[in-house]
């Protein structure tokens, strides 16, 4: 079993998340990609706007609508109290899937920060880092120094971000086709991202 791990706040999930997950699954021959919404993100505690229950619903319904048998949702970080540390999630996944090869899917820009993550050395010992990057963008080799298992995965570059979507909602600009249909529906139904509470 080759298991991809795609974590994030997904505030909201957007079409780019699905595209890069699909690209990574093909490039790495993954059997499954787990979308894992963060509970309390260690670096974004003040930035998460949508409630955890709605962020989870957006991911669940989008994956169902996608029809992909490769995609699944894992809500373990939302059920865990305290900050969502990737190393803890990976340890739990390793225990539940002892025979699986685990691939942590991260943007190539994250490699420059990964040494700052909680118990980073332990984390990189437990997974293969899959650095998702545009095919035409060179990745600084210094970022990968000290990583034994790292794969560079070219992915489709989609200029969509959750930050931009939230801004579009607040400003009344269109965003319907930047997100899966269930995400659009949930944002509208619950008046998400209209303003800070």
PEGI-V870334 format. One record per pair of residues at least 4 apart in sequence whose C-alpha atoms are under 8 Angstrom apart, sorted by the first residue. I is the first residue (numbers start at 1). GAP is how many residues later the second one is. D is the distance in Angstrom with one decimal. If there is no record, write none. Layout:
BEGIN
I/GAP/D, I/GAP/D
END
This chain:
BEGIN
1/29/7.7, 1/30/6.1, 1/98/7.0, 1/99/4.7, 1/100/6.3, 2/27/7.3, 2/28/4.9, 2/29/5.3, 2/30/6.8, 2/98/5.7, 2/99/4.9, 2/100/6.2, 2/101/7.4, 3/27/5.8, 3/28/6.0, 3/29/5.2, 3/30/6.0, 3/31/7.4, 3/97/6.4, 3/98/6.1, 3/99/5.0, 3/100/6.0, 4/21/7.4, 4/26/6.4, 4/27/7.9, 4/28/6.1, 4/29/4.4, 4/30/6.0, 4/98/6.1, 4/99/4.7, 4/100/6.0, 4/101/6.5, 5/28/5.8, 5/29/5.0, 5/30/6.5, 5/31/7.2, 5/97/7.3, 5/98/6.1, 5/99/4.9, 5/100/5.7, 6/15/7.5, 6/27/6.9, 6/28/5.9, 6/29/5.0, 6/30/6.1, 6/98/6.6, 6/99/5.4, 6/100/7.3, 7/27/8.0, 7/28/5.8, 7/29/4.6, 7/30/5.8, 7/31/6.6, 7/98/7.9, 8/27/8.0, 8/28/6.6, 8/29/5.3, 8/30/5.5, 9/28/5.3, 9/29/5.0, 9/30/7.5, 9/32/7.1, 9/39/7.1, 9/46/7.7, 10/4/7.6, 10/27/6.2, 10/28/7.9, 10/45/6.3, 10/49/7.6, 10/152/7.3, 11/37/6.6, 11/38/6.9, 11/39/6.3, 11/44/6.3, 11/151/6.0, 12/38/7.7, 12/43/6.5, 12/46/7.3, 12/150/5.6, 12/153/7.8, 12/154/7.9, 12/171/7.3, 13/4/6.6, 13/42/7.6, 13/45/6.7, 13/46/6.3, 13/149/7.0, 13/166/7.0, 13/170/7.1, 14/4/7.2, 14/146/7.4, 14/147/7.4, 14/148/6.8, 14/164/6.2, 14/165/4.3, 14/166/6.4, 14/169/7.7, 15/4/6.3, 15/145/7.7, 15/163/5.8, 15/164/4.9, 15/165/5.9, 16/4/6.2, 16/142/5.8, 16/143/7.8, 16/144/6.2, 16/145/7.8, 16/162/8.0, 17/4/6.2, 18/4/6.1, 19/4/6.2, 19/137/7.1, 20/4/6.0, 20/112/7.7, 20/135/5.7, 20/136/6.5, 21/4/6.1, 21/12/6.9, 22/4/6.3, 23/4/6.2, 23/131/7.8, 23/132/5.6, 23/133/7.2, 24/4/5.9, 24/5/8.0, 24/6/7.7, 24/81/7.8, 24/108/7.5, 24/129/6.5, 24/130/7.9, 24/131/6.9, 25/4/5.5, 25/5/4.7, 25/6/7.4, 25/7/7.4, 25/8/7.0, 25/45/7.8, 26/4/6.7, 27/126/6.7, 27/127/8.0, 28/125/7.9, 30/40/7.9, 31/39/6.2, 32/37/7.8, 32/38/4.6, 32/39/5.9, 32/40/7.1, 33/37/5.9, 33/38/5.0, 33/39/6.2, 34/37/6.1, 34/38/5.0, 34/39/5.5, 34/40/6.2, 35/24/7.6, 35/36/7.3, 35/37/6.2, 35/38/4.9, 35/39/6.1, 36/37/6.1, 36/38/5.1, 36/39/6.0, 36/40/7.5, 36/41/7.1, 37/18/7.3, 37/19/6.6, 37/37/7.5, 37/38/6.5, 37/40/6.7, 37/41/6.9, 38/39/5.5, 38/40/6.2, 38/46/5.9, 39/13/6.8, 39/38/5.1, 39/39/4.3, 39/40/7.5, 39/41/7.3, 39/42/7.8, 39/43/7.9, 39/44/6.8, 39/45/5.7, 40/4/7.8, 40/5/6.1, 40/38/7.8, 40/42/6.3, 40/43/4.6, 40/44/5.4, 41/4/5.6, 41/42/5.8, 41/43/5.5, 41/44/7.7, 42/41/5.5, 42/42/6.5, 42/43/7.2, 44/4/6.5, 49/143/8.0, 49/144/6.9, 49/147/7.3, 50/4/6.5, 50/5/6.3, 50/142/6.6, 50/143/7.4, 51/4/6.3, 52/4/6.1, 52/26/6.9, 53/4/6.2, 54/4/6.1, 54/132/7.6, 55/4/6.5, 56/4/6.1, 56/19/7.4, 57/4/5.9, 58/4/6.0, 58/124/6.4, 58/125/5.1, 58/128/7.0, 59/4/6.1, 59/14/7.1, 59/124/7.9, 60/4/6.2, 60/12/7.9, 60/13/6.3, 61/4/6.0, 61/121/6.0, 61/122/7.8, 62/4/6.0, 62/118/6.0, 62/119/7.3, 62/120/5.8, 62/121/6.9, 63/4/6.7, 63/5/7.0, 63/8/6.4, 63/9/6.9, 63/10/7.8, 64/4/7.5, 65/117/7.8, 75/4/6.5, 76/4/6.2, 76/13/7.6, 77/4/7.9, 77/7/5.8, 77/12/7.2, 80/4/7.5, 84/4/7.8, 84/5/7.8, 85/4/6.7, 85/33/6.6, 86/4/6.1, 86/32/7.9, 86/37/7.5, 87/4/6.1, 87/31/7.2, 87/32/6.8, 87/33/7.5, 87/35/7.1, 87/36/5.0, 88/4/6.3, 89/4/6.2, 90/4/6.0, 90/33/7.4, 90/36/7.4, 90/37/7.8, 91/4/6.3, 91/35/7.8, 92/4/6.2, 93/4/5.9, 94/4/5.2, 94/6/7.3, 94/8/7.8, 101/26/7.4, 101/27/7.9, 102/24/7.6, 102/25/5.1, 102/26/6.2, 103/24/5.6, 103/25/4.8, 103/26/5.8, 103/27/6.1, 104/23/6.3, 104/24/6.2, 104/25/5.0, 104/26/5.7, 105/24/6.5, 105/25/4.9, 105/26/6.3, 105/27/6.8, 106/4/6.3, 106/5/7.7, 106/23/7.3, 106/24/6.2, 106/25/5.3, 106/26/5.9, 107/4/7.4, 107/24/5.5, 107/25/4.8, 107/26/6.4, 108/4/7.9, 108/23/4.6, 108/24/5.3, 108/25/5.5, 108/31/7.1, 108/44/8.0, 109/4/7.7, 110/4/6.0, 111/4/7.8, 111/20/7.5, 111/32/5.7, 111/33/6.8, 112/31/5.2, 113/4/7.3, 114/6/6.6, 115/5/5.6, 115/6/7.6, 116/4/6.9, 119/4/6.3, 120/4/6.2, 121/4/6.3, 122/4/6.5, 123/4/6.7, 124/4/7.0, 124/5/7.1, 124/23/6.9, 124/25/7.8, 125/23/7.9, 127/22/7.4, 128/21/4.9, 128/22/5.5, 128/23/7.2, 129/20/6.3, 129/21/4.6, 129/22/6.2, 130/20/5.9, 130/21/4.8, 130/22/5.9, 130/23/6.4, 131/19/7.2, 131/20/6.1, 131/21/4.9, 131/22/5.8, 132/20/6.2, 132/21/4.9, 132/22/5.9, 132/23/6.1, 133/4/6.8, 133/6/7.9, 133/19/7.0, 133/20/6.1, 133/21/5.1, 133/22/5.7, 133/24/7.9, 134/20/5.2, 134/21/5.4, 134/22/6.3, 134/23/5.7, 135/18/8.0, 135/19/4.7, 135/20/6.7, 135/21/7.9, 139/4/7.8, 140/4/7.6, 141/4/6.9, 144/6/7.6, 160/4/7.1, 160/5/7.7, 160/18/6.9, 161/4/6.4, 162/4/6.2, 163/4/6.3, 164/4/6.1, 165/4/6.2, 165/10/6.4, 165/13/7.8, 166/4/6.3, 166/27/5.5, 166/28/8.0, 167/4/6.1, 167/26/7.7, 168/4/5.9, 168/5/4.7, 168/6/6.5, 168/7/6.5, 169/4/6.1, 169/5/7.4, 169/6/7.2, 169/24/6.1, 169/25/6.2, 170/23/6.0, 170/24/4.7, 170/25/6.3, 175/4/7.1, 175/9/8.0, 176/4/8.0, 176/5/7.5, 176/8/5.9, 177/4/7.9, 179/4/6.1, 179/5/6.2, 180/4/6.5, 181/4/6.2, 182/4/6.1, 183/4/6.1, 184/4/6.2, 185/4/6.0, 186/4/6.0, 186/6/7.9, 187/4/5.7, 187/5/4.9, 187/6/7.6, 188/4/6.8
END
